[in-house]
Amino acid sequence: MGIDTILEPIQEQMCETEERLYKDISSQDKHLADLVLHISKIKGKRFRPALLLLSGKCAGTFVPQHIDLAIVVELIHTATLVHDDIIDEAVVRRHVETINSKWGREISILFGDYLFSRAYTILSSLDSQIATLIVSQTINILCEGEIVQLLKRHNPDVTESEYLSIIERKTAALCAASCKLGAIFSGANKNLSEALTNYGLKLGIAFQIIDDCLDVIGNEDEVGKTLNTDIESGKLTLPLIRLVNVLPSNRKASVCKLIFQNNGNNTKAAIVDLLEEHEAMDYAYESARQMVKKAQDEISFIPDTVFKTALLELGDYVINRQR
């Protein structure tokens, strides 16, 4: 099932979010306006706004602030992508040339900062200490995750638990915060708010596992972004960690050298063959499936509605996307 079909119950709110998103970061300056226009073409699935809006709908009363918060989390996510593309030296993002590729490193850094600042401007207009605290803490966690991942590049001893800790911080934290904000602004009680937050965290972990799998085995035309960036930058992700762990000790050094001294398509093909031979990619996908099941179990007690159904179906979408 496509994500547009899944999100039909909140189509009106998603459209409002989309309409306001780039209006709220527009500028009278032509050069900055060109950047905003370009980033508007790099349109994703609006996964995090969808989590926030659906959580709000599941939790109780929907309020106008939900739209503001949906814009905030998407701007934060977009800012992190702009900065990620600098680190990864990515050329394409969602079938469109990246800001870094088109305008260069300096402009990309500052434009990412601009998106962060616009998110905080919208957030400040809500005059909500709890929302400001959640967003601020989440950005701290995102940065921690990215920094730790960079510090562990070219390290063959990264463990599965360390990897999960990294992606929980760098990706899942914003998904969890999106659900938490949606729940809190609908007046959810503590149990419901925690359940939706835990759902978002686990779904975010599964999302990143699949993203890391696609970076190795995906098709750039289908996925719509530069791939193989993890291997090229020396990052060990779950399928690669699993591969290293199951290899006999006398082969680990040579395979790690193959991974970390990547030199093009032949190396990638050899790595993919090894992943298939040792069922490492299957292991990663199964780990993601189990995490999605745990996410879905978190919200099993919520009364059945079209909004809860959409949250459950998002889990299936995460596993099946672009494989």
C-alpha positions in Angstrom: 0.0 0.0 0.0 1.3 3.4 -0.9 1.9 6.1 1.7 -0.6 8.5 0.1 -3.3 5.9 0.6 -2.2 5.2 4.2 -2.4 9.0 5.0 -5.8 9.6 3.5 -7.4 10.1 6.9 -5.2 13.2 7.5 -5.1 14.4 3.9 -6.6 17.7 4.7 -4.1 18.4 7.5 -1.1 17.2 5.4 -2.2 19.5 2.6 -2.4 22.4 5.0 1.1 21.5 6.3 2.5 21.4 2.8 0.9 24.7 1.8 2.3 26.5 4.8 5.7 24.8 4.9 7.6 26.8 2.3 5.4 29.9 2.8 6.8 30.1 6.4 10.4 30.0 5.2 10.0 32.2 2.2 12.2 35.3 1.8 12.1 38.6 -0.1 15.7 38.1 -1.1 15.9 36.5 -4.5 19.0 34.4 -3.8 17.5 32.9 -0.7 14.2 32.5 -2.4 16.0 30.4 -5.1 17.3 28.1 -2.3 13.8 27.8 -0.8 12.4 27.0 -4.2 15.0 24.3 -4.8 14.6 22.6 -1.4 10.8 22.6 -2.1 11.5 20.3 -5.0 13.3 17.8 -2.8 10.0 16.7 -1.4 9.9 13.6 0.8 7.0 11.6 2.2 6.6 14.0 5.1 6.9 11.0 7.4 7.5 12.9 10.6 4.6 15.4 10.1 2.4 12.4 9.4 3.5 10.8 12.7 2.7 13.9 14.6 -0.7 14.5 13.0 -1.8 10.9 13.3 -0.6 10.7 16.9 -2.6 13.9 17.6 -5.7 12.4 16.0 -5.3 9.2 18.0 -4.8 11.0 21.3 -7.8 13.3 21.4 -8.6 16.9 20.4 -6.9 18.2 17.3 -5.7 21.8 17.6 -4.2 24.4 15.1 -0.9 24.1 16.9 -0.5 20.5 15.5 0.0 22.1 12.0 2.7 24.4 13.4 4.5 21.6 15.1 4.2 19.4 12.0 6.0 22.2 10.1 8.6 22.5 12.8 9.6 18.8 12.8 9.8 18.8 9.0 12.0 21.8 8.9 14.3 20.2 11.5 14.4 17.0 9.4 15.1 19.0 6.2 17.9 20.9 7.9 19.6 17.7 9.0 19.3 16.3 5.4 21.0 19.4 4.0 23.9 19.0 6.5 24.0 15.2 5.9 24.5 15.7 2.2 27.5 17.8 3.0 29.0 15.1 5.2 28.2 12.3 2.7 29.1 14.5 -0.4 25.8 13.3 -1.9 24.9 14.6 -5.3 21.2 13.7 -5.5 18.5 13.7 -2.9 15.0 12.5 -3.9 15.8 12.7 -7.6 17.0 16.4 -7.3 20.5 17.9 -7.1 21.4 18.5 -3.5 22.0 22.0 -2.1 25.6 21.1 -1.5 26.1 19.9 -5.1 24.5 23.0 -6.6 25.6 25.8 -4.3 28.6 24.3 -2.4 29.5 23.6 1.2 29.4 27.1 2.7 25.9 27.9 1.5 24.6 24.5 2.5 25.9 24.8 6.0 24.3 28.3 6.4 21.0 27.2 4.7 20.7 24.3 7.0 21.2 26.7 9.9 18.5 29.0 8.4 16.0 26.1 8.4 16.8 25.4 12.0 16.3 29.0 12.9 13.0 29.2 11.0 11.8 26.1 12.9 12.6 27.8 16.2 10.8 31.0 15.1 7.6 29.0 14.5 8.1 27.1 17.8 8.6 30.3 19.8 5.3 31.7 18.5 3.5 28.8 20.3 4.8 30.0 23.6 5.0 26.4 24.9 7.8 25.5 27.3 7.1 21.8 26.9 7.3 21.9 23.1 10.5 24.0 23.2 12.0 21.6 25.7 11.1 18.5 23.6 12.4 20.0 20.4 15.6 21.3 22.0 16.4 18.0 23.7 15.7 16.2 20.4 18.1 18.3 18.4 20.8 17.7 21.1 20.2 14.0 20.7 20.3 14.1 16.9 23.6 15.9 17.0 25.0 13.4 19.6 24.0 10.5 17.3 25.6 12.0 14.2 28.8 12.9 16.1 29.2 9.4 17.6 28.7 7.8 14.2 31.4 10.0 12.6 33.8 9.2 15.4 33.3 5.5 14.9 34.0 5.6 11.1 36.4 3.0 9.8 36.0 1.1 13.1 35.5 -2.7 12.5 34.7 -3.3 16.1 31.4 -1.4 16.2 28.8 -3.6 17.8 25.1 -4.1 16.9 24.1 -2.4 20.2 26.3 0.6 19.5 24.8 0.9 16.0 21.3 0.7 17.4 22.2 3.4 20.0 23.5 5.6 17.2 20.4 5.3 14.9 18.1 5.7 17.9 19.6 9.1 18.5 20.3 10.3 15.0 17.0 9.2 13.4 14.4 7.6 15.8 14.6 10.5 18.3 12.8 12.9 15.9 10.2 10.3 15.1 9.6 9.8 18.8 9.4 13.5 19.4 6.9 13.9 16.6 4.6 11.4 18.2 5.1 12.9 21.6 4.3 16.4 20.5 1.2 15.2 18.7 0.0 13.4 21.8 0.7 16.1 24.3 -1.0 18.8 22.3 -4.1 16.6 22.1 -4.2 16.4 25.9 -3.1 12.7 26.0 -2.6 11.1 29.4 0.9 9.9 30.4 0.3 6.2 29.4 -1.0 7.2 25.9 1.7 9.8 25.4 4.4 7.3 26.3 2.9 4.5 24.1 2.9 6.8 21.1 6.4 8.1 21.8 7.7 4.5 22.1 5.9 3.6 18.9 7.6 6.5 17.1 11.0 5.5 18.5 10.8 1.9 17.5 9.4 2.8 14.1 12.2 5.3 13.6 14.8 2.6 14.4 13.2 0.3 11.8 13.1 3.1 9.3 16.9 3.7 9.6 17.8 0.0 9.4 15.9 -0.2 6.1 17.5 3.0 4.9 20.9 1.6 5.6 20.0 -1.6 3.8 18.9 0.4 0.8 22.2 2.3 0.8 23.9 -1.0 0.0 21.4 -2.8 -2.2 19.1 -0.1 -3.5 18.7 1.3 -7.0 19.5 5.0 -7.2 16.8 5.6 -9.8 14.2 4.1 -7.5 15.4 5.3 -4.1 16.1 8.8 -5.6 19.3 9.7 -3.8 23.0 9.0 -3.9 23.7 5.5 -2.5 26.7 3.6 -1.2 27.6 6.6 1.0 27.9 4.6 4.2 30.5 2.3 2.8 32.4 5.1 1.1 32.5 7.1 4.3 33.5 4.1 6.4 30.3 3.7 8.4 29.4 0.2 9.5 25.7 -0.3 9.4 23.6 -3.3 10.6 24.1 -5.6 7.5 27.8 -4.9 7.5 28.1 -5.4 11.2 26.3 -8.7 10.9 28.6 -9.8 8.1 31.7 -9.0 10.1 30.3 -10.8 13.1 29.5 -14.1 11.3 32.7 -14.3 9.3 35.4 -16.8 10.5 38.2 -14.9 12.3 40.7 -15.6 9.5 38.5 -13.7 7.0 37.5 -10.6 9.0 40.6 -8.6 8.3 40.4 -9.0 4.6 36.7 -8.3 4.4 37.0 -5.2 6.6 39.8 -4.0 4.3 37.4 -4.6 1.3 34.7 -2.5 3.0 36.8 0.4 4.2 39.0 0.6 1.1 36.0 0.8 -1.2 37.1 1.6 -4.8 34.0 1.5 -6.9 31.3 -0.8 -8.4 33.4 -3.9 -8.3 33.9 -3.5 -4.5 30.3 -2.9 -3.9 29.3 -6.0 -5.9 31.7 -8.1 -3.9 30.3 -6.8 -0.7 26.7 -7.4 -1.8 27.7 -11.0 -2.7 29.2 -11.5 0.7 26.1 -10.1 2.4 23.9 -12.5 0.4 26.2 -15.5 1.1 26.1 -14.9 4.8 22.4 -13.8 4.9 23.4 -10.6 6.6 20.9 -8.5 4.6 18.1 -10.9 5.6 19.2 -10.5 9.2 18.9 -6.7 9.0 15.5 -6.9 7.4 14.3 -9.3 10.0 15.6 -7.0 12.7 13.6 -4.2 11.2 10.5 -6.3 11.0 10.8 -7.3 14.6 11.2 -3.6 15.6 8.1 -2.7 13.6 6.1 -5.4 15.4 7.3 -4.0 18.7 6.2 -0.5 17.6 2.8 -1.7 16.6 2.4 -3.6 19.9 3.0 -0.3 21.8 -0.3 1.1 20.5 -2.4 -2.1 20.5 -4.5 -0.8 23.4 -5.6 2.3 21.6 -9.2 2.2 20.4 -9.5 1.3 16.7 -9.9 4.3 14.4 -8.8 5.1 10.9 -5.9 7.0 12.5 -4.6 4.1 14.5 -4.9 1.9 11.4 -2.8 4.4 9.5 -0.1 4.2 12.2 -0.1 0.4 12.0 0.1 0.5 8.2 3.0 3.0 8.3 5.0 0.1 9.9 4.3 -2.2 7.0 5.2 0.7 4.6 8.6 1.2 6.3 9.5 -2.5 5.8 8.4 -2.7 2.2 9.6 0.7 0.8 11.8 0.6 -2.3 13.2 -2.9 -1.6 
